[in-house]
Amino acid sequence: MADLSNAHVLILATDGFEEAELFDPRQALLDAGVKVTLASIKTDPIQGMVHDTQLGRTIVPDLTVEDVDTDDYTALLLPGGVGNPDKLRMNDRAVEIAEEFADDGKLIAAICHGPWLLVEADVVDGRRLTSWPSLRTDLENAGAETVDEQVVVDGNFITSRKPDDIPAFNEAILKALSEELEEA
């Protein structure tokens, strides 16, 4: 695996994120030497959830979406949780961030309900993706081909279905970052 210390991943999340889908990939990235920045709608602590039914841990964002310059990042990570992407897709700058990463061909990794933001950004047409089952119709209506697989890599897009898929999701992200940095 390439030296990942030059990689910089932006995590985009807000209240209602699925705890494991933010904290576990974040820790895997940090353990691999990747610089990680968390952006949200606000800089107050954001509330995680465990399976959307119980409160999880909170985390303090590093900056707001308004302060994000996508040129500063190698990849975008979108955790799920029902409330998180639903709130993000109503924020114009969050949608623009997803569009900019897609337009620049940068790595975008989304798990569970995370692809909802990609639907709103209109960047899934022609892509092969997976997600939490309830999003598949939305993805298909936006032009994506959906499959029920643990992790799907389609070019610069990596998607997974649920918290149980996190190990495979993390492995795919680290592999993609490594390949990208080896080519650079």
KATAQUI-V182066 format. One record per backbone hydrogen bond with DSSP energy under -0.5 kcal/mol. CO is the residue of the C=O (numbers start at 1). NH is the residue of the N-H. E is the energy in kcal/mol with one decimal. If there is no record, write none. Layout:
co->{CO & CO}
nh->{NH & NH}
e->{E & E}
This chain:
co->{2 & 4 & 7 & 8 & 8 & 9 & 9 & 10 & 10 & 11 & 11 & 14 & 16 & 17 & 17 & 18 & 18 & 19 & 19 & 20 & 20 & 22 & 23 & 24 & 25 & 26 & 27 & 28 & 29 & 30 & 32 & 35 & 37 & 37 & 38 & 38 & 39 & 40 & 44 & 46 & 46 & 47 & 47 & 48 & 49 & 49 & 50 & 50 & 54 & 57 & 59 & 59 & 63 & 64 & 65 & 68 & 69 & 70 & 74 & 75 & 76 & 77 & 77 & 78 & 80 & 81 & 82 & 83 & 84 & 85 & 87 & 88 & 90 & 91 & 92 & 93 & 94 & 95 & 96 & 97 & 98 & 99 & 100 & 101 & 102 & 107 & 108 & 109 & 110 & 111 & 112 & 113 & 114 & 114 & 115 & 116 & 117 & 118 & 119 & 124 & 127 & 127 & 129 & 132 & 132 & 133 & 135 & 136 & 137 & 138 & 139 & 140 & 143 & 144 & 145 & 147 & 150 & 152 & 152 & 154 & 156 & 157 & 158 & 159 & 160 & 162 & 163 & 165 & 166 & 167 & 168 & 169 & 170 & 171 & 172 & 173 & 174 & 175 & 176 & 177 & 178 & 179 & 180}
nh->{4 & 7 & 35 & 74 & 75 & 11 & 37 & 12 & 77 & 13 & 39 & 17 & 84 & 19 & 49 & 21 & 22 & 22 & 23 & 24 & 25 & 26 & 27 & 28 & 29 & 30 & 31 & 32 & 34 & 33 & 4 & 9 & 11 & 39 & 62 & 63 & 13 & 65 & 61 & 48 & 59 & 16 & 17 & 56 & 19 & 51 & 53 & 54 & 50 & 48 & 46 & 61 & 40 & 67 & 68 & 70 & 72 & 73 & 107 & 10 & 109 & 12 & 79 & 111 & 18 & 85 & 86 & 87 & 88 & 89 & 90 & 91 & 92 & 95 & 96 & 97 & 98 & 99 & 100 & 101 & 102 & 103 & 104 & 106 & 105 & 76 & 158 & 78 & 160 & 114 & 132 & 116 & 117 & 118 & 119 & 120 & 121 & 123 & 122 & 127 & 129 & 145 & 147 & 135 & 136 & 136 & 139 & 140 & 141 & 142 & 144 & 143 & 126 & 146 & 129 & 149 & 161 & 154 & 159 & 157 & 108 & 154 & 110 & 152 & 112 & 165 & 166 & 169 & 170 & 171 & 172 & 173 & 174 & 175 & 176 & 177 & 178 & 179 & 180 & 181 & 182 & 183 & 184}
e->{-0.5 & -1.7 & -2.3 & -3.3 & -1.3 & -0.6 & -2.5 & -0.5 & -3.0 & -0.6 & -3.0 & -1.1 & -0.9 & -0.6 & -2.8 & -0.7 & -0.9 & -1.2 & -2.6 & -1.6 & -0.6 & -1.9 & -2.4 & -2.2 & -2.5 & -2.6 & -2.9 & -1.2 & -2.5 & -1.7 & -0.5 & -2.8 & -3.2 & -0.5 & -2.5 & -1.5 & -2.2 & -2.2 & -0.5 & -0.5 & -1.6 & -3.1 & -0.7 & -2.9 & -3.4 & -0.6 & -1.8 & -1.3 & -2.9 & -2.1 & -3.0 & -0.6 & -1.7 & -1.4 & -1.4 & -0.6 & -2.4 & -1.6 & -0.9 & -2.8 & -3.1 & -2.1 & -0.6 & -2.1 & -1.5 & -1.1 & -1.2 & -2.2 & -2.4 & -2.4 & -1.2 & -2.0 & -0.6 & -2.1 & -2.3 & -2.3 & -1.8 & -2.3 & -2.9 & -2.4 & -2.2 & -3.1 & -2.0 & -2.3 & -1.4 & -2.3 & -2.7 & -3.2 & -1.5 & -2.6 & -1.7 & -2.0 & -1.6 & -0.6 & -2.0 & -2.2 & -1.9 & -1.9 & -1.4 & -2.4 & -0.6 & -3.4 & -2.0 & -2.2 & -0.5 & -1.3 & -2.5 & -2.8 & -2.8 & -1.2 & -2.6 & -1.8 & -2.6 & -0.6 & -2.8 & -0.9 & -0.8 & -0.6 & -2.4 & -2.1 & -3.0 & -2.9 & -2.7 & -2.7 & -1.9 & -2.0 & -1.9 & -2.6 & -3.3 & -2.2 & -2.3 & -2.2 & -2.6 & -2.3 & -2.4 & -2.7 & -2.3 & -2.6 & -2.4 & -2.4 & -2.0 & -1.6 & -1.1}
